[in-house]
Amino acid sequence: MKNERKARAAALSVASNTTLVVMKLLAGIFSGSVSILSEAIHSANDLLAAVIAFFSVRIADQPPDKEHPFGHGKAESISGAIEAGLIIFAAVWIAVEAVRKIVSGGEIEHVGFGSLIMGFSVVVNFFVSRYLFKVAKAEDSIALEADAHHLSTDVFTSLGVTIGLILVWITGWHIIDPIVALGVAVLIGKIGWRLTRDASRHLMDHQLPEAEVKQITQILDTESRIQSWHDLRTRKSGSYRHVDLHIVLRSDSSLMEAHEIADDLERRISGSLRAAHVVIHTDPYDDSTVQPGV
């Protein structure tokens, strides 16, 4: 089932992040590296995001009920927004700590051990993030997509930290460590901003992507049984799409005919989209109501 697959993916993210948080935290404390500690905070951030995603996908796939007639899909959008905020918070914290280390100075120890831990993190997060992206795409889950972006960011930042540690070991320039941490902060801050923008679009009921709206309008424009259509509205809630519009029929159409045409169009539009709920209102033909399609 869809819910079970999404929940398993989120649970895998929780397990992997828990392991990496402990390993990075120990390596950071043991070596005194601010870049490794920044990665430990980054992974702790990822862990919290994974927990949020785990619960949000379970809530979002619950069927509509009396209190939530349109379903629970917005839980994923809320989760995505929270995760984006956590990414931005982590970026700010890492930047502050990196600047503090540049000002105060300090050396790092056990570079080889730290590099090994970071290399292991790169491998784990690469495969887990690829899996999450795959499930997010298949199940159209914004929460899992946000979680996957968390981990894919961790791949690049961990790789950057690993390279930085190696350069410290080769050159003896310990200032490279906080400079790399600053680079990590900039990278994850940019991704946090993009995820914030995407999540806010869903929360503000932004219309469906242009390609999907075009699919709907093509079906309506080629339907010979209707005079015209108008007031098309679309939005997305979690994995579910909601579409409603008005169609104009001949004034001599029977109630049965109007019902059959509306039902047929609802089925066709719903079939052209993923997880769509379509509602069509019928209007009688009249010069004052006929409007061009929008």
Phi, psi and omega in degrees: 000152182303313183301317182293320180295316179295320180294321178296319179297316179295322179294322177298320178296319178299314182296314182294319180293323177300315180298315183290325178301312181297314183295315181291321180297316178296318180294321180294317179293319183294322184264337183078018182274122179290331179290323177290318177297323178295324177290327176296318177295319178301315180291326176296322175299316178298321180297314179297319178296321180295321178295317178299316180297321181301314181284325184293321181291330177289322178288316187298328183271004175291143181291161177302150176222187184299320182278339182228073184296338179262012179089188185242020186300331182296345178302324179290321179294319178297318178300315180299320179294318179295315180299319178298318178298322179295322178298314181296319178300316180298320180299316180295316181298315181298317180299317180298314181294323180294315179298320179298321180289324178296318182289315185275339181077191181127151181251159176248153182238166176052052183299321181299317179296316179298319180296321180297316179297316181293323177297320177297320178298320179301312183295312182298311183291331177299309184288322180293318180294322178299319180294317180295319177300319180297313180292319180300319180291317182294323184257001177056052185251115179289330180293314179292326178296317178297319178296320178296321177295323175306309185288324179293326174297320179298327178300310183291319181291320178295321177296319178297318179296319179300313178298319179299317179296321178296320179294323176299316181296321182284314187265335185080008179272097186287344178292342177300326184301305179290332177295318176298320179299322177297319177299321176300316182298317180296315182298311183286334176295320178297317180292322178299321179295318180295318179293325176298315179299315182294317181295322181294328178297318178292319181292332180267013178057047175297148181296162179298161178306151184304321181297323180286321176298322180296323177301318181294312183295328178295320177296317181291319183291336181260006180273111184282345184278352180247151179282319180190180176215159180198174177055046176286128178230135179224151174199169181231139178228104186064236178270356188258140177254140178240128183229132171218150182197173176245140171241147180252125181246164176303144182294339180267007178292138178283164178299321179297316179297314179300317180296316181295318180296315180297316179299318181295316179294322178299318179295317182293317179293316179298322180290338180276348181241170177264128175048061184248141174247118187243132177233126181240129176258135181260136177241144175286151180295131177198140183304328184280344182257344183289123179227152176292154179297144179235000000 
